[in-house]
């Protein structure tokens, strides 16, 4: 008798969760569980490609500098100029003359944001390397740090461009040896 009661207890313990699951499925519409309802939509496997007109700019919105790799260096040099002389330096830019007051204010705001971000990054580097930078020397350190970084960036860009040009020329020569140019008929 004891064995029979033990067998029913074990059977009840094992069958209890199974019966509870069946009740949950019957209670929800179309047999869905609550976990399936709360799941977010599926994200496609392909990389995200923005659609046309997804990123909109206001007409005449100013994007500083020419669209090349040197844009960061140009903006950074503006952040290194003291705030008092910044307006004078910007007035030398032809594009700056074409901006209205709202665009000029936004540009100044953006330069201030970049200035603060660069300052924070430079001072974080000083902390990381345990450099002693006195409170009066912070501006000088930030300027020195970014002047060095920009010069490194420019020298690497120049070096890589020279190497790219040389490798492209060698590649073109190898291709031309194997596949000569067609002769033109007069």
C-alpha positions in Angstrom: 0.0 0.0 0.0 2.8 2.3 0.9 4.4 1.6 -2.5 1.2 2.4 -4.3 0.8 5.8 -2.4 4.4 6.6 -3.2 3.8 5.8 -6.9 0.7 8.1 -7.0 2.6 10.9 -5.3 5.5 10.6 -7.8 3.0 10.4 -10.7 1.2 13.5 -9.4 4.4 15.5 -9.0 5.4 14.7 -12.6 2.0 15.1 -14.2 1.1 18.4 -12.3 3.3 20.7 -14.5 2.1 19.0 -17.6 -1.5 19.5 -16.8 -0.9 23.2 -15.9 0.7 23.8 -19.3 -2.2 22.3 -21.1 -4.6 24.6 -19.1 -2.6 27.7 -20.1 -2.7 26.8 -23.8 -6.5 26.2 -23.6 -7.0 29.6 -21.9 -5.2 31.7 -24.5 -6.7 32.3 -28.0 -5.3 30.3 -30.9 -3.2 28.2 -28.5 -0.5 31.0 -28.0 1.2 31.3 -24.7 2.0 34.6 -23.1 5.7 34.3 -23.9 4.9 34.2 -27.6 2.7 37.3 -27.4 5.3 39.4 -25.7 8.1 38.6 -28.2 9.3 41.6 -30.2 9.0 41.5 -34.0 11.7 39.7 -36.0 14.6 41.7 -37.2 15.6 40.9 -40.7 19.0 39.2 -41.3 20.2 41.6 -43.9 22.2 44.7 -42.8 20.1 47.8 -42.2 19.9 50.0 -45.3 18.3 53.4 -44.9 15.6 54.2 -47.3 15.5 57.3 -49.5 14.6 60.5 -47.6 14.9 58.7 -44.3 17.6 61.1 -43.1 16.3 64.6 -43.7 18.1 67.9 -43.4 16.6 71.3 -43.4 17.1 73.2 -46.6 20.5 75.0 -46.5 21.6 73.1 -43.4 25.3 73.6 -42.9 27.7 70.7 -42.7 31.1 72.0 -41.8 33.9 71.4 -44.1 34.2 69.5 -47.4 33.0 65.9 -47.4 36.3 64.2 -46.9 38.3 62.4 -44.3 39.9 65.7 -43.1 36.6 67.1 -41.7 37.3 66.0 -38.2 40.7 67.8 -38.2 39.1 70.9 -39.5 36.4 70.9 -36.8 39.0 70.0 -34.2 41.2 73.0 -35.1 38.1 75.2 -34.6 37.7 73.8 -31.1 41.3 74.6 -30.3 40.8 78.3 -31.1 39.9 80.4 -28.0 36.2 81.3 -27.9 37.1 85.0 -28.2 38.9 84.5 -31.5 36.5 81.9 -32.9 34.0 84.4 -34.5 36.9 86.2 -36.2 38.3 82.9 -37.6 34.8 81.7 -38.8 34.2 85.0 -40.6 37.1 84.2 -42.9 35.2 81.1 -44.2 33.1 81.7 -47.4 30.5 79.2 -46.3 30.0 80.9 -43.0 29.0 84.2 -44.7 26.1 82.4 -46.4 24.6 81.2 -43.2 21.7 82.9 -41.5 21.7 83.7 -37.8 20.0 80.4 -36.7 22.5 78.3 -38.6 25.4 80.3 -37.2 24.1 79.8 -33.7 23.7 76.0 -34.3 27.3 75.9 -35.7 28.6 77.6 -32.6 26.6 75.3 -30.4 28.0 72.3 -32.3 31.6 73.6 -32.0 31.1 73.9 -28.2 29.8 70.4 -28.0 32.8 69.0 -29.9 35.1 71.2 -27.7 33.7 69.7 -24.5 33.8 66.2 -25.9 37.4 66.6 -27.0 38.4 68.1 -23.7 36.8 65.3 -21.7 38.5 62.7 -23.9 41.9 64.3 -23.6 41.6 64.6 -19.8 40.5 60.9 -19.6 43.7 60.0 -21.5 45.6 62.0 -18.9 44.0 60.0 -16.1 44.5 56.7 -17.9 48.2 57.3 -18.2 48.3 58.9 -14.7 49.7 62.2 -16.0 49.9 65.1 -13.6 48.0 67.9 -15.1 47.5 70.9 -12.8 44.1 72.7 -13.0 45.8 75.7 -14.6 47.4 73.4 -17.3 44.3 71.6 -18.4 43.7 73.9 -21.4 47.3 73.7 -22.5 47.3 69.9 -22.1 44.1 69.5 -24.2 45.6 71.7 -26.9 48.9 69.8 -27.0 47.2 66.4 -26.9 44.9 67.2 -29.9 47.6 69.0 -31.9 49.7 65.8 -31.6 46.7 63.6 -32.5 45.9 65.7 -35.6 49.5 65.6 -36.8 49.6 61.8 -36.4 46.3 61.5 -38.3 47.5 63.7 -41.1 50.8 61.9 -41.5 49.2 58.5 -41.5 46.6 59.7 -44.0 49.4 61.0 -46.3 51.5 57.8 -45.9 48.5 55.6 -46.6 47.5 57.6 -49.7 51.0 57.3 -51.1 51.0 53.6 -50.5 47.5 53.2 -52.0 48.6 55.1 -55.1 51.8 53.0 -55.5 49.8 49.7 -55.0 47.1 50.8 -57.5 49.8 51.7 -60.1 51.5 48.3 -59.6 48.1 46.5 -59.9 47.2 48.4 -63.0 50.6 47.5 -64.6 50.1 43.8 -63.8 46.6 43.9 -65.3 47.8 45.7 -68.4 50.6 43.1 -68.9 48.0 40.3 -68.9 45.2 42.2 -70.7 46.6 44.8 -73.1 44.5 47.8 -74.2 42.6 47.4 -77.5 44.0 49.3 -80.4 41.8 52.0 -81.7 41.0 52.0 -85.5 41.2 55.4 -87.2 
